[in-house]
């Protein structure tokens, strides 16, 4: 890597929807799931491309033009949060103002880095955090900050397109639906369909509001200081581990055979591996409880189900737990069954209970309280078509994320670049645990180099 890599902001502007829809002139209301996200970070994910043959100025123009069209479909992302406070009744409400806003952010930056500086090192370099706007911002900051910022960073031989989206506006499904739609519109532009407004999977913007409630929810506070907490991650090592489609297939088959079933999924199998191996790397006392959580999409679990393209937050962090001793003394199938059971038990009734609980006693997620120390949290999903976002530059070389939501034991799952069921895991651990994981024969025997 260069001796002192840097990222220099060249220009900043705002992009508004190309067409102002009538519905965008009204307040846009949030659901209970969205309110719960006000004190966590923006979602920050991006793709690294080889530099295209045409000029960067041409690329930037096309990105801005297609973004303006994409924002017609996703107009709340061009707005700002708006707070309504009643100190007498101790109530704090938030909605989205889509009409009094400069729009979504668009940043152009340059760097003296090369592609090899990003994909070459064993650990993800910290400079990657500079490829994203809203560093360390929490979602409540959307009162004054853009709810979406695109940062395009030009490297010596590459382009990084990084998105920061306010997590109160949507979850990972919503994030990648937007990224894909924007790319789809860009590709349509390339075919000279400049005013292309048709999307294969248009977002469903109408938020889920439980019957008999809303549309505006209130938190029992009179000042944001009562419920907003900033979060600083410890010093972490971050590494991408790749698992080939063949390895994943064999792992799933082996675990299902051991358990005498066919119902344990590829991702549940891999989750069991990472939970056991990280627990072993931490050398926990045998009586110490360790938990494993998975981000689960609730859209299909609702009754009636929400549309697949529902735009907003609709997820739960499923939990299973075991004492470190029993997790390591039992075989991998035992751990996989624990993970599988947590998913199988997450029924529409459980989702309804969670919503009812929030309506009776509204709560806000805080990263330092949501996840126990010495736990493993599986975030994101290998099901999202992340490498389908091409922007006329071909398939991305790799995917990277920003500072947001990183702590010891945070694992993010991405589809492998080769496709076919391959999976990449972005693992964050404190240095001594990462070193121990890299010495774990069971784990490293599965990793593809």
N, C-alpha and C positions, 0 to 999 in steps of 0.2 A: 504494500500500500504506500501511497505517497507519504512523505514525512509529516506533512501537516495538511491533511485533506480539509477542504472547506466547502460550504454551500453558500452561494451568494444570491440573494434575492435581486432579480433584475427589474421586475415589474409586478404590480398588483392591480387588479381591477375587479369589478363586480359584474356578474352576468345575470340578467333578468330573463324570465320566460319570454320567448319570441312573441307569443300571443297571450294577452291577459284575459283569463277566463272570468266569467261573471262570478262563479263560486269562490274564486280566490280573493274576492273583495270582502268576504265574510270571515269572522273568526274561525279558526280551524281548531277543533277540540281534541284533546288527548284522552287516551284510555287509562284505566288504573295501572296497566303494565308500563305505560310510558312514564307516568308520574314516579313510579318506583325507581326509574333510572336517573333521576335528576342530579344525583351526586356521584355518578360514575363517569368515566372518561368517554370522549368521542370514540367511535370506531375508526381505526386507522389501518387501512390495507392498501397495497399498491402493487403494480406490475412493472417489471424491468424488461425493456425491449432493446433489441439492437437498433442503432440509429438508422432511420429511413434514408433513402437516397435523396429525396427532395428536401428543400430547405426547412429548417426548424420554424421559420416564420410562417411558412405555408401550413405546417402541421398545427401550430398554435392557433392560426385563424380558423382552421377546420374544427379543431377541438372546441373553441369558443362558440362557433356557429352551431355545432351539433349539441353542445351543452344547453344553449338557449332553447332548442327544440325539445330536448329531453325534459327540461324544466316545465314545459307546458303540461306534460304528463305527471310530473312530480312537483307541482307548484309549491307545496308546503316547504320544500327544501330551500326555496328562495326567500323564505320569510325570516322572522325573528320571533323568539319567545316574548310573550307579554305577560306580566304578573299583575294580578288583582289582589290587593291586600286589605283586610279588614281587621284592624288592631283590636277593635272592641269585641268582636266575636272570635278572635284568634283564628282567622281563616286565611289561607294562602292558596290562591288558584293560579294556574298557568295555562295559557292557550297559545296558539301561533297566529301572529299578525302577518298575513301574506301581502298586504297592500302598502304598508308603510315601511318598506325595507329596500336597501340598495341592491339586494339580490344575493346570489351565491358567490363565494370568493373564487378567484382564479389567479394563481401565482405562477410566474415563470422564474425559474432559478437556474443557475449554472454551477457546475462543480468541476474540479480538476481531477476527479476520480475516473477510473476506467471500469468497464464491466467486470474485469477480472478482480478488481478491488472489492467488489460486492459479492461475487459468486465464488471467489477463490479461497478466502480464509475459512478455517475450520469453524470459527464463531462469527456470528453476524456482527459486523462492525457497528459501533454506536452511532457513527455518522449517519446511518440509515434513518435514525429518528429525525434528522434534519430534513428528510424528504417529505415531511408532513407538516401541515399547519395545525394550530390548536394544540401545541405540545403541552401536556399536563392540564389542559382545560377540562373542566367538568361540564356536564350538559346544561346545568343551570346558567352557565356563562353565555348560553345562546340568547340571553336577554340583550346582550350587546355585541356578540360575535356572530358571524355567519353560521347557519346550521349545516352548511356544506361548503367545503373548500377543496378545490382541485389544485394540486401543486404539480407542475410539470418541471422536472429537473433534468437539464441537459448535461449528460456526462460527455467525456471525450469521444466515446464511441457508442453511446447508448442514450436511452430516454427512460426516465422513471416517471410513471403516472401514479401519483399518490392521492387517495381520497380520504378526507376526514369528514365523517357524517355524525351529527349529533345523535347519540344513542337513544335519547327520548323520542326521536323521530322514527326509529326503526331498529330492528335486530339484524343479525347476519343475513337472513333470507332477504330482507328488504334492501340491505346494502348491496348485495350482489345482483338483485333484480334491477336496481338502478344502474349499477356499473354495466351490466349486460345490455340494458335498454339504450344507454348512452352509446355504447360501442355499435349496437345495431343501427342506430340513427347515423352514426359516423360512416359506417359501411354503405348505407343507402345514399349518403352524400357523394361517396366515391363513385357511385353508379349514376351520378347526375340527377338523383331524385332529391333535389335540394329542400323541397317543402314536405318531405316524407314525414307524416305524422302518425302513420299506422305502426303499431307494435305487435309483435307476435303474442306477447304476454303483458298487456297493459296492467298497471297497478290498480288495485282496488283501494281507493283512498278513504272511503268511509270507515271511520274508526269503530272498533268494537265498544259499544256502550251497553253495559248490562241493563236489562229491562227494568224500568221503574227508577232509573238513576240518570244523572247527568242532565244536559251534555257537559256541564262544567263541574269538575270535581274539586274538592277543597282539601287541603292539608291542615291539620290542627296547629298551625304556627302563625306567628305574626311577623317573623323576620327570617330570612334565609340562613342566618348564622345558626339557627336552631336545628337545621337539618342538613346543611351542606358541610361536608368534611373533605379536605384535600388529602391526597394520598401520594406518598413518595415510595417508590419501589426500592428494595435493597440492591446492592451491587450484584448483578446477575451475569451468568454466562448464557448466551442464547445460541442454540445450534439447530440446524435443520437435519433431521434424520429421514432418509428415504427408504421406503419399503416397496419392493417390486410387486406387480400384480400376482406373479407366481408365488412369491413368499406369502402374501396375504391369503391366497387361495388355499395353500397347503396348511397354513396356520389355522384357518377357519375349519377346514376338514378334520384336522387332528383334534381340535378342541371339541367339535361336535361328536366325533367318534368316542373320545374319552368320556363325554357326558351322556352318551347314548341318546342324542337328540339331533335335530337338524335345524333348530330354531335360533341358535346363537349366530349373530351376524358377524361379518368381517370386522366392522368397527368395534363391536363389543369384544371380540377376540383380541384385537390390538390394544384396546383400553386395558384389558386384564394384564397383558404383558407389561405395559408401561407403569401401571399401578404397582405391580409386584416388584419390578426392577428398580423403580425410584425408591420404593420403601426399603429394599435391600441396600441400596446405595446410601441411604440415610442412617443405617445401622441403629434403628430405633429399639428401645427396650421391648421385650416380647409382649408385655402387658399394655404397651402404648397403643391407643386406638388411632388408626389412620383411615381417612375417608377418601372416597373417589366420587367426583361429580361429573356429570355429563350435561351439556347444553342440549335441551330437547325442544323441538318445534311443536307447539301446541295446536297449530292450525287444524290438522287432521284429527286431533284428539278432542276438539270441542264438540258439543252437541247442541244444535247442529254444527257441523264443521265450518270453519271459516274458509274462504277461498284460498287456494294455494298462493295466489299473488296478492293476498292481503298485505297492505303496506302499513307497518307499525311494528310494535313489539308484541310477540306472542310466544314466549319461551319460558321454560323452567330449568333450574339447575338440579337435576335428579341426583340423589345421594345414596350411596351404599357405604358401609363401613365394616371394619374388622380389626381385631387386635393384630399388631405386626407379626407376632409369633404364628398365629393360625394362618395368616395370609401367606407366609413363606413356608410353613411346614406342609401345607396342603399343596396339591398340584395346580397347574395353571387352569385346569377345567373348573376347579372349585371357585377360583376368582372370577372366571368368565361367567359362571352361573350366577354369582352375586350381582355382577354388572347387568346381566340379562334380566334378572328378576326385578331390579330397580326400574328398568325400562318397561317390562311387562306390567308392573304394578301401577304405572302412571296412566290411569284411565281418565275418561271424561269427568267422572265423579271427583277425582283428585284435583283436576284443573278447576272445576266449579268450586270446590272447597277453598282453594287458594284465592280465587277472586272474591268469594264471600268474606274470607278472612280480611282481605285488604279493605273491602267496603266498610266492614265493622270497625277496623282499626288500621287506617292507612299507614304504610311504612315506606321507608326509603332505603334502597340498598347502599351499603358502604363496603368497599372492597376489603378493608382490613377486618371487618366483622363478618362478612358473608362466607369467607373461606377460612377454615380452621388451619392453624399452623401444621405443617407436616402432612398436608393433604395433597391430592392431585386433582386438577380441574381440567377437563377436556372441553375446550371451546372450539368455536367455528365448526366447519363440517367439510368432509371430502366429497359431499354430494353436490355442492355448488359448482357450476360450470365456470370456474375462475379463469381458466385458460382459453375460454371462448371469447373473451374480451380482447380484440386485436387492434382496433383503431388503425387499420390499414398498414400495420407494421409487422404482420405475421404473428405467430404464436409467441407469447412472452417467454423469456429465458427462465424467469423464476418469479416468485411472489415473496414480498416482504411486508412487515408490519411496523408500526410506530411504537412509541413509548407506552401507549395505553394498555391498561389491564394486565400488567406484567408483574408477577410475583413468583416466589420460589414454589415450583410445582405447577405452574401454568403451562398447559400444553395446547397448542392450536393445531387442528387437523386440516390439511389441504389436499386436494386431489394431486396425485403425482403428475408431472409434466407428460410422462409417457402415456397417461390415460389407462384404460383397461382395468380399472380397479386398483391401481397403484395409489399409495398414500404417502404424503410427506407430513412429518410431525415437527412443529416448531416447539422446542422444549426450552423452558426457562428454569434454571436452577442456580443456587448460590454456588460459587466455584468448587468448593470441596465435594459437593454432591454430584456436580457435573463430572468431575474427574473420576469419581467412584462409578458413575453410570457408564462412562466410557471404558471402564475396566470390567464391566459385567459381561461375561461370556454369553449368557443366554440372550441378552439384549443385542449385543453387537453382532451375534451370528445371524440375526435377521436383517441387519441394516445393509442396504445396497449402496455400494460406492461407485 
